[in-house]
Amino acid sequence: MGNFKHLRKENDGYLVKQYISLPQVLILLWFVISILLIVYTGYLKTGIVLLILSLILTIISFIPPKIYFDPTSRRLIMKNSGLNHRKAIYDLNEFEGFELQTFRYGIIPLGSSLYANFKNVSGFKRPVVSQSFRKKTMQEVVNELEDLTKNMQ
């Protein structure tokens, strides 16, 4: 196995790096707006409520799930931390491929998400492997993951 830019070797498998995405930036924007509301206006109670809500959302948002590819057991393990302690294990024998979706507002790209498609998982519950603002970064992650899955077979 070669050196990967977006995959980090951990134990026997590989951990996918997570990047900043649009929802995280929007939550930080709410945090900044709430601080500005407290400092520069007379809406102290509204600013405090927004600050508390944005802090909670910031804490939840900046704890991304850990996506771990295990080539020896041929599994994709997704661990959510934070308030939702959920662990999902997907068998790579039922793996169909990756799907890259770019969200746009007109011609302006807002972000890209990388999904893993499995035979027994519906389109609404498929795991998000990584997110980023740049489609190029997500395409590099796809290429490295495809190289990894080809080497596992």
FITORFI-714404 format. One record per residue (C-alpha): x, y, z; chain. Coordinates in steps of 0.02 Angstrom, whole numbers, plus 32768, in hexadecimal, padded with zeros to 4 digits. Each point is the difference from the previous one (the first is absolute). Layout:
((X Y Z) 'A');
...
# end
This chain:
((8000 8000 8000) 'A');
((8043 80AA 7FD0) 'A');
((8002 80A2 805F) 'A');
((7F57 8055 8004) 'A');
((7FE1 80B9 8012) 'A');
((7F4E 7FF6 8044) 'A');
((8008 7F58 805A) 'A');
((805F 7FE8 80A1) 'A');
((8045 7F55 8030) 'A');
((7FBA 7FC7 80A7) 'A');
((801D 7F50 8042) 'A');
((7FD4 7F8A 7F71) 'A');
((7F8F 8078 7FA2) 'A');
((7FF0 80B1 7FC2) 'A');
((7FA7 8095 804B) 'A');
((7FB3 807E 7F86) 'A');
((802F 80B6 8024) 'A');
((7F6E 8076 801D) 'A');
((7FFA 80B1 7FBC) 'A');
((7F9F 809E 8028) 'A');
((7F59 8005 7FA6) 'A');
((7F74 807D 7FE3) 'A');
((7F93 7FD1 8097) 'A');
((8093 801B 8074) 'A');
((8023 80AC 7FB6) 'A');
((7F48 8031 8010) 'A');
((7FFE 7FCF 80B7) 'A');
((809E 8065 8020) 'A');
((7FAC 8092 7FA8) 'A');
((7F6C 7FF2 8079) 'A');
((807D 8001 8090) 'A');
((8052 80A0 7FC0) 'A');
((7F55 8052 7FE3) 'A');
((7FCA 7FD7 80B1) 'A');
((809E 804D 8049) 'A');
((7FE8 809B 7F96) 'A');
((7F4B 800A 803A) 'A');
((8035 7FFA 80B6) 'A');
((808C 807F 7FEF) 'A');
((7FBB 8081 7F86) 'A');
((7F42 8000 8019) 'A');
((7F84 8008 808E) 'A');
((7FBC 7F51 7FDE) 'A');
((805F 7FAB 808C) 'A');
((7F83 7F73 8021) 'A');
((7FF0 7FD5 7F48) 'A');
((80BE 8002 7FED) 'A');
((8018 7F8E 8096) 'A');
((7F7F 7F82 7FBF) 'A');
((8053 8002 7F53) 'A');
((80AA 7FED 8051) 'A');
((7FCB 7F69 8066) 'A');
((7FAB 7FAC 7F6B) 'A');
((8093 8023 7F8D) 'A');
((807B 7FBD 8083) 'A');
((7F9D 7F5F 800F) 'A');
((7FF6 7FEE 7F42) 'A');
((80B9 802B 7FEF) 'A');
((8031 7F79 807C) 'A');
((7F93 7F81 7FA7) 'A');
((8036 8036 7F52) 'A');
((80BB 7FFF 801D) 'A');
((8002 7F4D 803B) 'A');
((7FFC 7FAA 7F56) 'A');
((7FE6 7F45 7FF5) 'A');
((809A 7F93 7FF3) 'A');
((8000 7F9C 7F5F) 'A');
((8073 7F6B 8008) 'A');
((8026 7F87 7F70) 'A');
((803D 7F58 803C) 'A');
((804C 7F9E 7F6E) 'A');
((801F 7F61 8065) 'A');
((7F4B 7FE6 8036) 'A');
((7FBC 805A 7F64) 'A');
((7F94 8079 8063) 'A');
((7FD6 80B8 8006) 'A');
((7FEA 8036 80B5) 'A');
((7FAC 80A6 8025) 'A');
((8006 8040 80B3) 'A');
((7F9A 8098 8032) 'A');
((803A 8057 809C) 'A');
((7FB3 8091 805B) 'A');
((7F4A 7FF4 8033) 'A');
((7FD8 7F73 7F86) 'A');
((8073 7F6F 8030) 'A');
((7FD7 7F8F 7F6F) 'A');
((806E 7F82 7FAA) 'A');
((7FD4 7FBB 7F56) 'A');
((805F 7F73 7FAB) 'A');
((7FED 7FE4 7F45) 'A');
((8040 7F67 7FA6) 'A');
((806B 802B 7F69) 'A');
((7FC7 7F61 7FA8) 'A');
((7F5A 805B 7FE2) 'A');
((8058 80A0 7FCA) 'A');
((7FC7 804B 7F5A) 'A');
((806B 809B 7FF2) 'A');
((8013 80B6 8031) 'A');
((7F90 808F 7FCF) 'A');
((803E 80B4 8000) 'A');
((7F7B 8087 800C) 'A');
((8024 80B9 7FEB) 'A');
((7F81 807B 8041) 'A');
((7FF1 80A1 7F9E) 'A');
((7FA1 80A2 8009) 'A');
((7FF8 802C 7F48) 'A');
((80B4 7FF1 7FC6) 'A');
((804B 801A 80AD) 'A');
((8037 7F5B 8050) 'A');
((7FCF 7FFA 80B8) 'A');
((804E 7F5A 802E) 'A');
((801F 7F4C 7FD1) 'A');
((7FCF 7F62 805B) 'A');
((8044 7F52 7FE5) 'A');
((7F87 7F70 801E) 'A');
((8021 7F45 8005) 'A');
((7F7A 7F98 7FA9) 'A');
((7FD5 7F51 803E) 'A');
((7F84 7F81 7FBD) 'A');
((7F9B 7FED 80A0) 'A');
((7FFE 80B8 8035) 'A');
((7F7D 8079 7FBD) 'A');
((8031 80A4 7FAF) 'A');
((7FC7 8062 8097) 'A');
((806A 7F9F 807D) 'A');
((80A2 7FEE 7FA0) 'A');
((809B 8035 8061) 'A');
((8055 80A6 7FDE) 'A');
((80B9 7FDA 7FF3) 'A');
((803F 80B3 7FF6) 'A');
((7FCB 80B3 7FD8) 'A');
((805E 8098 7FC1) 'A');
((7FE9 80A3 7FA4) 'A');
((806C 7FC7 7F70) 'A');
((7FCC 7F7B 7F84) 'A');
((80B7 7FE1 7FD5) 'A');
((8026 7FCC 80B3) 'A');
((7F6D 7F88 8003) 'A');
((8035 7FB8 7F57) 'A');
((80AE 7FDF 8048) 'A');
((7FB0 7FA7 8094) 'A');
((7F98 7F97 7F86) 'A');
((809C 7FD1 7F9D) 'A');
((805F 7FCC 809D) 'A');
((7F6D 7F9B 8043) 'A');
((7FE8 7FA9 7F58) 'A');
((80BA 7FD4 7FFE) 'A');
((7FEC 7FBC 80B0) 'A');
((7F67 7F97 7FD5) 'A');
((8054 7FBD 7F62) 'A');
((8099 7FCC 8066) 'A');
((7F8E 7FA6 807C) 'A');
((7FB7 7F8E 7F7A) 'A');
# end
